[in-house]
Amino acid sequence: MGDDKVVKVALIGNPNTGKTSLFNQLTGLKQKVGNYPGITVEKKQGICKLNDTSKAEITDLPGTYSINPTSLDETLVLDTLLNSTSESFPDVVVVVVEIENIKRNLLLFTQLKDLNIPTILVINMIDQMNRKGINIDVNQLEESLHTKIVLASARKKIGIQELKTAILSYKNLDTTPVSNITDRIDKEYFTHLKKAFPEFPLYKSWLLITQNTEFDFLDANQKALVLKFREDLGCIKKYQHKETILRYQIINEVLKDSFIVDKSKASDLRGVLDRVLTHKIFGYVIFALILLFIFQGIFDWATYPMDLIDESFASLSSWLETVLPPGTFTSLIAEGIIPGIGGVVIFIPQIAILFTFISILEETGYMSRVVFLMDKIMRKFGMSGKSVIPLISGTACAIPAIMASRNIGNWKERLITILVIPFTTCSARLPVYAILIALIIPNQKVLGILNLQGLTMMALYLLGFTAAIFSAVLLNNVLKIEKKTLFVIEMPNYKIPSIKNIFYEVVEKTKAFIFGAGKIILAISIILWFLASNGPSTFKNAEQFITSKDENKNLSESALQKKVAAYKLENSYIGYMGKTIEPVIKPMGYDWKIGIAVISSFAAREVFVGALATIYNVDSDSENSGSIKKRMAAEINPDTGKKRFDFPTGVSLLLFYAFAMQCIGTLAIVKRETNSWKWPILQLVGMGILAYITATLAFNIFS
């Protein structure tokens, strides 16, 4: 193999087989995440060093149970393996199966073998063989399946080097199908199919005519032949059903002597745990306690690093104002860029803690139990259990959560799920919630152990989920689209979480927050700084106007400069903009400064804190500048003489951000997924009206 050769490897398997863990072991941090051309399904790729002179490009394809797709994710797997002219066509396919569910996992493997692509079978989680009472005759299994088998445990790094060696030798792999299954279905029919497409492997031709897809890599003559074969739909459906039965018969025969399970030697607690965690009463109680623990951790453990970051950026901003020469550049750095960056970095501890907990729940296998548990509820509201996965994913970010709804086959259920996902509390709301809760909710214990701020955070998460459920009920009754689908979910084995997988997941998600939201926040901070630092003639003559007033002649220099700063801000471009919208937002309890932050946060919810950080830094003199939390706490409402961020205003803001669609990115992805502006506009208007009414009522009730 040449030194410049990069082996293209497709990693394929059923969900919950440990495929992602294996991908992480092979590629480490040499990964990148992007979208496949023309669609929003994510793909993970990474580089794996095979030896001193060779490496592989590993593509982690979406999990699928069969080569016959039922969702867009699974269609992607089929397209990748059929288009041999594509740059992404693999040199070798690595199929990952899980030791305890090998029979079901091998259905996909036998289908892939029929495509005549070099294939390696990885039997994962072999560290559980003794505990499950399993014994494998590898040599006999390799002979029966005509493949190279690697026994592995991705979590314990077993078999990784052997797999790399097998990938290096992919040209020597046996591409013989497991069994000549087409002859057993209908020899005459498939002989005719072979003559129609002599340039393709027979099973590839079969897949071309069975899928309701227009394959771009076919020429006009091939497309015409495909359409002609598809006319006999009844025959195709009958043969597909027969194929599945025959494949399982072959798998049973292969495993009969080479894969032995002795239950008497097994020591498994899975059944006991499942009975408790999916119990119709205790299951929900346990899930609620886990959520409560997570939100307690978000506040209790993140407080100190957040305060440190907050104070550090405030000190850095003040220090730069003293060491750099006065002027526009210094003002931009100290009052625009530094507060903007601080508005992003301060929330890294909470974001990291949240993603750590979510990753642990997924790694242990508990998240699938939650999906199963919640399916019983979701069915009543026009959604299926499959909707729970996007809704739970929405606690991280609505954009990938909406993309994850593609695994829902029924359009009505998928559309309802897409429309209600933005109600679930995403990580973008976390910075807003965190600082407002810290301002209006005392940091004290309830019953001696529970943090009141953590309880408030949990209540907001529950409020968002409840709003999603009620919206789903409304949409289910309004949308006149019939058809129900079955819900099937696999319960994976319980596993000890992989620290490496959790680390990669947290790093990836935190980076997405920093560089995704961070770019928006920083850009808007600079724009806001410019608008707040410039203005018409009243702004430019502020110092002259303030010092000329008799009431200010006896003020100290510090007090005088503070008045000048306040007057300049109020008469800046941003001040005029804020005063224009103030009559609209005043019923909610907001002044023009809060209004500017709210409007700015339509780009991304997190911008709210960064915008206020920028505005208050411009508003302050260097001697009195402090952390954003201190500046917000010290802000006074001139009409009442009380704190601007008092309890009524804080509750109003919390409820506004709980319901408002404050994310341009989410609107764009909804348009892309529904192929219409109708639905995102409905979301924007509907959620906006609900947020405005709720926030207004809350402010007036608590005032």
VEXKEPA-922123 format. One line per 4 residues: number of its first residue (from 1); for each residue x, y, z of C-alpha. Coordinates in pm, whole numbers, plus 50000, padded with zeros to 5 digits. Layout:
BEGIN
NUM) X/Y/Z | ...
// end
This chain:
BEGIN
1) 50000/50000/50000 | 50138/50336/49902 | 50237/50589/50164 | 49980/50834/50033
5) 49693/50583/50043 | 49402/50674/50267 | 49162/50385/50318 | 48799/50496/50317
9) 48610/50309/50589 | 48234/50315/50648 | 48134/50231/51006 | 47786/50078/51005
13) 47565/49909/51263 | 47234/49900/51447 | 47174/50170/51708 | 47322/50093/52054
17) 47591/49855/51930 | 47878/50072/52058 | 47958/50203/51709 | 48028/50556/51833
21) 48258/50427/52109 | 48455/50233/51847 | 48470/50543/51627 | 48610/50745/51918
25) 48874/50481/51993 | 48988/50473/51630 | 48993/50848/51567 | 49040/51014/51908
29) 49020/51392/51876 | 49092/51381/51501 | 48724/51420/51421 | 48508/51664/51232
33) 48132/51700/51218 | 47954/51831/50912 | 47646/51781/50697 | 47609/51558/50395
37) 47577/51761/50072 | 47225/51894/50024 | 47079/51762/50350 | 47098/51847/50720
41) 47182/51499/50850 | 47507/51517/51044 | 47805/51303/50956 | 48106/51230/51170
45) 48442/51167/51008 | 48780/51109/51161 | 49132/51008/51071 | 49279/50686/51210
49) 49648/50601/51190 | 49673/50235/51083 | 50054/50208/51088 | 50358/50428/51025
53) 50275/50477/50655 | 49899/50437/50623 | 49587/50591/50763 | 49213/50557/50723
57) 48929/50806/50691 | 48652/50667/50910 | 48292/50777/50839 | 48046/50700/51119
61) 47720/50643/50930 | 47382/50681/51107 | 47259/50375/51296 | 47021/50155/51095
65) 46849/49820/51150 | 46831/49727/50782 | 46959/49828/50440 | 46593/49900/50356
69) 46548/50255/50493 | 46250/50384/50689 | 46392/50733/50758 | 46623/50988/50596
73) 46913/50882/50820 | 46884/50523/50699 | 46844/50634/50337 | 47184/50796/50370
77) 47342/50457/50449 | 47183/50304/50138 | 47295/50590/49911 | 47651/50570/50040
81) 47679/50197/49965 | 47507/50194/49624 | 47682/50486/49453 | 48020/50334/49370
85) 48116/50643/49166 | 48088/50876/49466 | 48396/51009/49646 | 48247/50883/49974
89) 48212/50523/49851 | 48403/50308/50102 | 48696/50078/50030 | 48584/49863/50321
93) 48276/49843/50542 | 48313/49773/50916 | 47988/49633/51056 | 47955/49661/51434
97) 47730/49411/51614 | 47665/49379/51986 | 47737/49051/52161 | 47395/49002/52318
101) 47184/49105/52016 | 47398/48943/51748 | 47109/48761/51579 | 46918/49078/51501
105) 47236/49274/51418 | 47346/49013/51162 | 47045/49085/50937 | 47211/49409/50828
109) 47546/49234/50793 | 47412/48965/50556 | 47254/49235/50339 | 47580/49429/50317
113) 47777/49116/50227 | 47554/49068/49921 | 47679/49402/49782 | 48026/49250/49722
117) 48201/49526/49921 | 48495/49415/50142 | 48339/49378/50487 | 48474/49325/50839
121) 48249/49209/51121 | 48326/49356/51465 | 48158/49175/51755 | 48159/49443/52024
125) 48124/49430/52404 | 48299/49093/52439 | 48394/49191/52795 | 48036/49092/52881
129) 48063/48737/52740 | 48124/48563/53073 | 47858/48765/53252 | 47606/48674/52980
133) 47711/48310/52961 | 47816/48343/52594 | 48073/48135/52404 | 48176/48198/52041
137) 48356/47967/51797 | 48519/48246/51595 | 48679/48023/51331 | 48354/47845/51250
141) 48161/48174/51246 | 48416/48330/51008 | 48387/48032/50776 | 48006/48038/50778
145) 47980/48415/50722 | 48273/48434/50474 | 48420/48730/50661 | 48696/48848/50889
149) 48572/48875/51249 | 48727/49099/51514 | 48628/49049/51877 | 48634/49388/52046
153) 48538/49592/52346 | 48549/49957/52247 | 48517/50069/52609 | 48815/49860/52721
157) 49022/49912/52402 | 49019/49540/52322 | 49060/49445/51954 | 49141/49795/51828
161) 49483/49702/51689 | 49346/49384/51533 | 49078/49588/51359 | 49340/49829/51220
165) 49535/49532/51083 | 49220/49393/50921 | 49145/49732/50760 | 49499/49743/50619
169) 49439/49405/50453 | 49095/49493/50313 | 49194/49393/49956 | 49234/49032/50071
173) 48890/49009/50232 | 48637/48755/50107 | 48342/48929/49933 | 48137/48611/49891
177) 47772/48651/50007 | 47669/48459/50316 | 47422/48256/50107 | 47283/48265/49754
181) 46954/48395/49884 | 46810/48517/49551 | 46790/48162/49410 | 46582/48060/49713
185) 46337/48349/49659 | 46269/48315/49284 | 46554/48203/49060 | 46379/48297/48734
189) 46287/48649/48850 | 46638/48731/48969 | 46798/48583/48655 | 46587/48830/48456
193) 46697/49111/48692 | 47063/49016/48648 | 47032/49035/48269 | 46872/49382/48297
197) 47163/49520/48505 | 47472/49310/48418 | 47706/49588/48535 | 47584/49572/48898
201) 47599/49308/49171 | 47260/49132/49174 | 47163/49247/49524 | 47245/49608/49433
205) 47004/49579/49140 | 46739/49442/49377 | 46784/49739/49612 | 46759/49984/49320
209) 46414/49859/49225 | 46277/49812/49579 | 46343/50166/49706 | 46112/50452/49619
213) 46407/50676/49541 | 46548/50831/49225 | 46917/50744/49223 | 47115/51023/49055
217) 47409/50801/48960 | 47197/50596/48714 | 47184/50687/48347 | 46856/50741/48159
221) 46834/50381/48035 | 46900/50238/48382 | 46638/50467/48537 | 46380/50351/48281
225) 46454/49985/48359 | 46422/50053/48735 | 46081/50214/48685 | 45965/49921/48471
229) 46058/49669/48744 | 45888/49884/49009 | 45555/49849/48830 | 45515/49502/48979
233) 45486/49635/49336 | 45299/49333/49470 | 45576/49098/49363 | 45844/49324/49515
237) 45666/49340/49855 | 45619/48961/49860 | 45984/48895/49779 | 46107/49150/50037
241) 45907/48972/50306 | 46039/48634/50191 | 46396/48770/50190 | 46377/48875/50555
245) 46245/48536/50662 | 46515/48351/50468 | 46792/48571/50608 | 46687/48499/50966
249) 46670/48127/50885 | 47027/48144/50755 | 47142/48343/51061 | 46981/48088/51295
253) 47159/47806/51111 | 47495/47987/51125 | 47468/48067/51497 | 47335/47725/51602
257) 47678/47570/51664 | 47913/47871/51667 | 47733/48099/51916 | 47632/47932/52241
261) 47443/48104/52524 | 47430/47926/52860 | 47186/48126/53075 | 47277/47917/53381
265) 47620/48081/53379 | 47486/48434/53333 | 47477/48688/53616 | 47265/48973/53485
269) 47085/49249/53677 | 46930/49405/53365 | 46583/49259/53419 | 46567/49378/53779
273) 46682/49730/53686 | 46437/49752/53395 | 46144/49657/53616 | 46232/49943/53853
277) 46338/50213/53603 | 46040/50159/53368 | 45784/50106/53645 | 45456/50291/53587
281) 45503/50488/53912 | 45860/50453/54037 | 46000/50507/53686 | 45864/50862/53672
285) 45969/50933/54031 | 46327/50821/53961 | 46341/51028/53641 | 46217/51337/53830
289) 46479/51284/54104 | 46754/51252/53843 | 46644/51580/53681 | 46635/51746/54023
293) 46990/51626/54094 | 47111/51759/53759 | 46971/52108/53817 | 47105/52117/54171
297) 47446/52037/54029 | 47420/52305/53761 | 47382/52575/54027 | 47582/52437/54320
301) 47889/52322/54128 | 47904/52597/53866 | 47870/52896/54102 | 48237/52933/54194
305) 48391/52900/53845 | 48122/53130/53703 | 48187/53398/53964 | 48560/53367/53900
309) 48513/53408/53524 | 48272/53699/53574 | 48507/53887/53806 | 48809/53810/53585
313) 48653/53962/53274 | 48532/54266/53471 | 48884/54315/53608 | 49038/54265/53264
317) 48807/54526/53114 | 48893/54780/53390 | 49267/54702/53365 | 49270/54756/52987
321) 49102/55094/53032 | 49384/55201/53265 | 49682/55072/53063 | 49566/55152/52711
325) 49554/55512/52584 | 49205/55666/52586 | 49029/55645/52253 | 48794/55453/52028
329) 49013/55142/52007 | 49039/55111/52386 | 48665/55165/52419 | 48597/54893/52160
333) 48820/54643/52341 | 48719/54723/52699 | 48350/54799/52649 | 48260/54591/52343
337) 48480/54287/52280 | 48580/54188/52637 | 48223/54203/52781 | 48100/54020/52470
341) 48348/53736/52517 | 48275/53732/52889 | 47906/53691/52812 | 47992/53363/52637
345) 48267/53219/52856 | 48087/53273/53187 | 47835/52999/53105 | 48083/52730/53002
349) 48075/52563/53349 | 47695/52524/53343 | 47686/52414/52980 | 47962/52157/53044
353) 47785/52021/53354 | 47454/51986/53166 | 47612/51803/52872 | 47812/51581/53108
357) 47493/51460/53275 | 47312/51407/52943 | 47609/51209/52808 | 47618/50991/53120
361) 47245/50913/53085 | 47297/50816/52720 | 47615/50615/52788 | 47460/50407/53065
365) 47159/50311/52850 | 46916/50492/53079 | 46802/50742/52815 | 46638/50462/52613
369) 46440/50368/52925 | 46324/50728/52951 | 46207/50717/52589 | 46017/50393/52657
373) 45869/50535/52975 | 45753/50858/52812 | 45603/50683/52509 | 45299/50593/52719
377) 45238/50966/52771 | 45332/51088/52424 | 45079/50866/52246 | 44798/51065/52409
381) 44921/51394/52262 | 44955/51317/51892 | 45319/51209/51908 | 45491/50874/51934
385) 45772/50757/52159 | 46011/50847/51878 | 45919/51212/51944 | 46077/51190/52289
389) 46428/51160/52147 | 46409/51498/51964 | 46233/51657/52264 | 46506/51540/52503
393) 46772/51643/52248 | 46607/51986/52253 | 46747/52041/52602 | 47083/52076/52429
397) 46981/52263/52114 | 46662/52285/51908 | 46845/52272/51574 | 46991/51917/51592
401) 46676/51810/51780 | 46459/51915/51485 | 46697/51733/51252 | 46666/51424/51474
405) 46290/51420/51407 | 46370/51268/51070 | 46355/50926/51235 | 45976/50975/51269
409) 45814/50810/50969 | 45466/50966/50996 | 45452/51326/50864 | 45188/51449/51109
413) 45376/51322/51414 | 45701/51459/51274 | 45550/51802/51199 | 45396/51829/51548
417) 45730/51733/51701 | 45916/51995/51494 | 45670/52268/51591 | 45679/52201/51968
421) 46053/52130/52012 | 46141/52502/52064 | 45935/52500/52384 | 46180/52257/52548
425) 46444/52447/52743 | 46762/52443/52534 | 47112/52527/52656 | 47078/52872/52491
429) 46819/52964/52754 | 47049/52847/53032 | 47260/53168/53046 | 46945/53383/53062
433) 46782/53164/53327 | 47101/53138/53530 | 47165/53510/53570 | 46799/53605/53624
437) 46747/53330/53884 | 47065/53440/54060 | 46925/53797/54075 | 46570/53730/54197
441) 46582/53392/54376 | 46776/53375/54706 | 47059/53122/54722 | 46920/52920/55010
445) 46844/52559/55096 | 46502/52396/55105 | 46463/52109/55352 | 46831/52155/55427
449) 46953/51984/55107 | 46778/52130/54801 | 46892/52456/54643 | 46601/52695/54581
453) 46766/52828/54266 | 46806/52473/54133 | 46439/52402/54204 | 46344/52716/54008
457) 46557/52604/53716 | 46389/52262/53717 | 46046/52428/53729 | 46133/52625/53413
461) 46241/52306/53235 | 45913/52139/53335 | 45721/52448/53222 | 45880/52428/52878
465) 45805/52057/52844 | 45444/52113/52959 | 45403/52391/52700 | 45531/52150/52434
469) 45278/51884/52538 | 44979/52123/52539 | 45087/52266/52203 | 45105/51913/52064
473) 44747/51845/52180 | 44628/52164/52009 | 44814/52084/51686 | 44694/51723/51689
477) 44335/51847/51688 | 44394/52126/51435 | 44609/51943/51177 | 44383/51719/50970
481) 44642/51459/50874 | 44552/51097/50937 | 44772/50793/50998 | 44936/50641/51300
485) 45265/50459/51324 | 45399/50184/51545 | 45664/50263/51805 | 45964/50032/51830
489) 46266/50098/52048 | 46559/49884/52147 | 46655/49861/52511 | 47036/49853/52513
493) 47234/49685/52785 | 47331/49893/53085 | 47693/50001/53061 | 47947/50176/53276
497) 47989/50517/53107 | 48301/50562/52896 | 48495/50862/53027 | 48648/50910/52683
501) 48307/50919/52508 | 48169/51161/52766 | 48477/51382/52734 | 48450/51397/52353
505) 48077/51467/52369 | 48113/51748/52624 | 48407/51903/52436 | 48218/51887/52105
509) 47896/52037/52245 | 48077/52306/52445 | 48282/52402/52140 | 47959/52426/51940
513) 47820/52664/52204 | 48136/52877/52220 | 48204/52905/51847 | 47842/52892/51732
517) 47667/53124/51977 | 47995/53297/52061 | 48044/53438/51712 | 47691/53578/51711
521) 47724/53724/52061 | 48060/53884/51988 | 47941/54033/51659 | 47627/54177/51817
525) 47830/54306/52115 | 48051/54504/51878 | 47747/54640/51691 | 47581/54736/52019
529) 47901/54900/52140 | 47916/55110/51824 | 47549/55211/51853 | 47592/55289/52224
533) 47919/55479/52177 | 47798/55707/51899 | 47505/55934/51840 | 47377/56265/51703
537) 47471/56613/51828 | 47307/56565/52170 | 47539/56269/52227 | 47851/56456/52115
541) 47773/56758/52335 | 47679/56551/52640 | 47966/56664/52863 | 47912/57029/52781
545) 47538/56999/52844 | 47571/56817/53181 | 47847/57041/53321 | 47659/57357/53224
549) 47356/57268/53438 | 47355/57441/53779 | 47241/57130/53965 | 47559/56950/53860
553) 47818/57216/53942 | 47890/57089/54295 | 47910/56721/54202 | 48234/56528/54246
557) 48427/56434/53934 | 48318/56072/53969 | 47949/56155/54005 | 47968/56403/53717
561) 48127/56146/53484 | 47859/55894/53577 | 47587/56145/53481 | 47765/56217/53154
565) 47790/55845/53076 | 47421/55790/53148 | 47316/56091/52937 | 47538/55982/52646
569) 47393/55630/52650 | 47037/55760/52656 | 47110/55992/52363 | 47315/55744/52160
573) 47181/55563/51852 | 47094/55264/52067 | 46925/55490/52319 | 46694/55634/52052
577) 46618/55284/51926 | 46538/55168/52278 | 46314/55467/52350 | 46121/55393/52029
581) 46027/55039/52138 | 45985/55120/52508 | 45607/55184/52492 | 45557/54832/52352
585) 45768/54653/52613 | 45679/54869/52914 | 45367/54658/53001 | 45606/54364/53055
589) 45810/54571/53302 | 46107/54639/53075 | 46291/54964/53012 | 46463/55052/52686
593) 46793/54887/52789 | 46623/54553/52849 | 46428/54607/52527 | 46750/54640/52327
597) 46880/54316/52482 | 46551/54136/52404 | 46550/54255/52041 | 46917/54164/52002
601) 46853/53815/52133 | 46637/53725/51834 | 46967/53623/51675 | 47025/53382/51967
605) 46882/53376/52317 | 47226/53384/52478 | 47284/53731/52331 | 47054/53878/52600
609) 47324/53860/52869 | 47604/53970/52636 | 47397/54265/52515 | 47331/54385/52870
613) 47699/54335/52954 | 47794/54563/52666 | 47528/54827/52740 | 47610/54843/53112
617) 47985/54861/53046 | 47931/55156/52813 | 47699/55308/53072 | 47951/55288/53356
621) 48261/55480/53442 | 48579/55278/53497 | 48575/55323/53874 | 48229/55171/53917
625) 48241/54900/53653 | 48202/54548/53790 | 48083/54205/53689 | 47770/54182/53477
629) 47579/54024/53766 | 47673/54312/53999 | 47590/54573/53735 | 47245/54419/53677
633) 47183/54391/54051 | 47276/54758/54100 | 47057/54889/53816 | 46780/55118/53950
637) 46439/55189/53798 | 46419/55573/53797 | 46037/55565/53802 | 46011/55363/54125
641) 46353/55403/54283 | 46363/55023/54326 | 46591/54769/54164 | 46536/54734/53791
645) 46570/54354/53808 | 46324/54299/54090 | 46107/53990/54133 | 45819/54096/53898
649) 46056/54197/53618 | 46271/53886/53666 | 45970/53651/53651 | 45841/53836/53345
653) 46173/53788/53166 | 46197/53422/53267 | 45850/53351/53128 | 45917/53553/52813
657) 46226/53348/52735 | 46048/53025/52831 | 45795/53075/52551 | 45940/53313/52289
661) 46098/53187/51966 | 46424/53380/52009 | 46641/53194/51759 | 46689/53271/51390
665) 46881/52944/51341 | 46584/52739/51461 | 46347/52922/51227 | 46582/52854/50935
669) 46606/52482/51011 | 46227/52450/51050 | 46187/52610/50706 | 46440/52367/50563
673) 46283/52059/50724 | 45923/52150/50632 | 46014/52307/50295 | 45784/52600/50371
677) 45794/52938/50545 | 45439/52877/50669 | 45542/52671/50972 | 45836/52880/51102
681) 45625/53198/51070 | 45348/53022/51265 | 45604/52935/51534 | 45747/53287/51551
685) 45409/53462/51574 | 45235/53206/51795 | 45517/53170/52047 | 45579/53547/52042
689) 45218/53629/52128 | 45213/53365/52403 | 45539/53501/52549 | 45421/53863/52541
693) 45086/53790/52707 | 45236/53562/52972 | 45518/53804/53058 | 45277/54100/53080
697) 45036/53912/53307 | 45319/53791/53530 | 45465/54141/53574 | 45129/54295/53662
701) 45028/54012/53897 | 45352/54024/54098 | 45392/54405/54097
// end
